[in-house]
Amino acid sequence: MADDNTTFSQPFGMPKFEFPKFEMPPMEVPTAFRDLAEKSIAQARSNYEHLKTSAEEATSMLETTYATASKGMSEYGLKVIETARANANAMFDLAAALLGAKSMSEMVELSTSHARKQFDTFSEQSKELTSLAQKVAATTAEPIKDSVSRAFSKAA
């Protein structure tokens, strides 16, 4: 049976445990320590605000870069599709012309003419695609370049 001084309010009949209470004497924090703590807190707040501002600027820069890259890649993709369509149409035109040829020499002449024309067309298309790719790359890199320049100018 349990002793009158022991209470069994816990599960499984375990006695209740309480931590002893210690009284702390009142302490006065030195002024120098308090000043140092206040300066540290102010510096931490300042650093946090600076970090928050930098993070917001970086997020904005990434959003701008992504939007620019997305738009540029759409333009590039459309140009590739346009190029492929033009080349396919040229091949169909050649096939139709070859089917209408009356002699072997006319077929060779049509094929040679088509090959010359397509070589020039491919060269021009390659130049256009290269130029567009360079434009997209430069336009996409511009927000990053501006952001890095602003960061270095702030640090200086």
C-alpha positions as CSV (number, residue, x, y, z in Angstrom):
1,M,0.0,0.0,0.0
2,A,1.1,3.5,-0.6
3,D,2.5,5.7,2.1
4,D,0.4,8.9,2.9
5,N,3.3,11.2,1.9
6,T,3.5,9.7,-1.7
7,T,0.9,10.6,-4.4
8,F,0.3,8.3,-7.3
9,S,-1.2,10.6,-9.8
10,Q,1.0,9.4,-12.7
11,P,0.2,6.4,-14.8
12,F,1.4,3.0,-13.7
13,G,1.4,4.1,-10.1
14,M,4.6,6.2,-10.4
15,P,5.1,9.0,-7.9
16,K,4.9,12.5,-9.3
17,F,8.3,14.2,-9.6
18,E,8.8,17.9,-9.2
19,F,12.0,19.9,-9.8
20,P,13.3,21.8,-6.8
21,K,12.8,25.5,-7.1
22,F,15.9,27.6,-6.7
23,E,15.7,31.3,-6.4
24,M,18.1,33.4,-8.4
25,P,19.4,36.5,-6.8
26,P,18.6,39.7,-8.7
27,M,21.5,40.6,-11.1
28,E,22.4,43.9,-12.6
29,V,23.7,43.7,-16.2
30,P,26.7,45.9,-16.6
31,T,26.1,48.9,-18.9
32,A,29.0,48.0,-21.2
33,F,27.5,44.6,-21.7
34,R,24.0,46.0,-22.3
35,D,25.4,48.5,-24.8
36,L,27.3,45.8,-26.6
37,A,24.2,43.6,-26.8
38,E,22.1,46.5,-28.2
39,K,24.7,47.3,-30.8
40,S,24.9,43.6,-31.8
41,I,21.1,43.5,-32.1
42,A,21.1,46.6,-34.2
43,Q,23.9,45.3,-36.4
44,A,22.0,41.9,-36.8
45,R,18.8,43.8,-37.8
46,S,20.8,45.9,-40.3
47,N,22.4,42.7,-41.8
48,Y,19.0,41.0,-42.0
49,E,17.5,44.0,-43.9
50,H,20.5,44.0,-46.2
51,L,20.2,40.3,-46.8
52,K,16.4,40.5,-47.3
53,T,16.9,43.4,-49.9
54,S,19.6,41.4,-51.7
55,A,17.4,38.3,-51.8
56,E,14.5,40.3,-53.2
57,E,16.7,41.8,-55.8
58,A,18.1,38.4,-56.8
59,T,14.6,37.0,-57.0
60,S,13.5,39.9,-59.2
61,M,16.6,39.4,-61.4
62,L,15.9,35.7,-61.8
63,E,12.3,36.4,-62.7
64,T,13.3,38.9,-65.4
65,T,16.0,36.6,-66.7
66,Y,13.6,33.6,-66.9
67,A,11.0,35.7,-68.7
68,T,13.5,37.1,-71.1
69,A,15.0,33.6,-71.8
70,S,11.5,32.1,-72.2
71,K,10.5,34.8,-74.7
72,G,13.8,34.5,-76.6
73,M,13.6,30.7,-76.8
74,S,10.1,31.0,-78.1
75,E,11.3,33.3,-80.9
76,Y,14.2,30.9,-81.6
77,G,11.8,27.9,-81.7
78,L,9.4,29.7,-84.1
79,K,12.4,30.5,-86.3
80,V,13.5,26.9,-86.4
81,I,10.0,25.8,-87.3
82,E,9.7,28.4,-90.0
83,T,13.1,27.3,-91.4
84,A,12.0,23.6,-91.3
85,R,8.8,24.5,-93.1
86,A,10.6,26.4,-95.8
87,N,13.0,23.6,-96.3
88,A,10.2,21.0,-96.5
89,N,8.3,23.1,-99.0
90,A,11.4,23.4,-101.1
91,M,11.8,19.6,-101.1
92,F,8.1,19.1,-102.1
93,D,8.6,21.6,-104.9
94,L,11.6,19.7,-106.1
95,A,9.7,16.4,-105.9
96,A,6.9,17.9,-107.9
97,A,9.3,19.4,-110.5
98,L,11.1,16.0,-110.8
99,L,7.9,14.2,-111.4
100,G,7.1,16.7,-114.2
101,A,10.6,16.3,-115.8
102,K,10.6,14.9,-119.4
103,S,14.2,13.7,-119.5
104,M,17.0,12.5,-117.4
105,S,19.0,15.7,-118.2
106,E,16.2,17.9,-117.0
107,M,16.0,15.9,-113.7
108,V,19.8,16.4,-113.2
109,E,19.5,20.1,-114.0
110,L,16.5,20.5,-111.6
111,S,18.5,18.6,-108.9
112,T,21.6,20.7,-109.4
113,S,19.7,24.0,-109.4
114,H,17.8,22.9,-106.3
115,A,21.1,21.9,-104.5
116,R,22.7,25.3,-105.3
117,K,19.6,27.2,-104.1
118,Q,19.3,25.1,-100.9
119,F,23.0,25.6,-100.1
120,D,22.5,29.3,-100.3
121,T,19.3,29.0,-98.3
122,F,20.9,26.9,-95.6
123,S,23.8,29.3,-95.3
124,E,21.4,32.2,-94.8
125,Q,19.2,30.3,-92.4
126,S,22.3,29.3,-90.3
127,K,23.3,33.0,-90.2
128,E,19.8,34.0,-89.1
129,L,19.6,31.3,-86.4
130,T,23.1,32.1,-85.1
131,S,22.3,35.8,-84.9
132,L,19.0,35.1,-83.1
133,A,20.8,32.8,-80.7
134,Q,23.4,35.4,-79.9
135,K,20.7,38.0,-79.4
136,V,18.7,35.7,-77.0
137,A,21.9,35.0,-75.1
138,A,22.9,38.7,-74.8
139,T,19.3,39.7,-73.8
140,T,19.1,37.0,-71.3
141,A,22.5,37.8,-69.7
142,E,21.7,41.5,-69.5
143,P,19.7,41.4,-66.2
144,I,22.4,39.2,-64.7
145,K,25.1,41.6,-65.8
146,D,23.2,44.6,-64.4
147,S,22.6,42.8,-61.1
148,V,26.2,41.9,-60.7
149,S,27.3,45.5,-61.6
150,R,24.9,46.9,-59.0
151,A,26.1,44.4,-56.3
152,F,29.8,45.4,-57.0
153,S,29.0,49.1,-56.9
154,K,27.2,48.7,-53.6
155,A,30.1,46.7,-52.2
156,A,32.6,49.4,-53.3
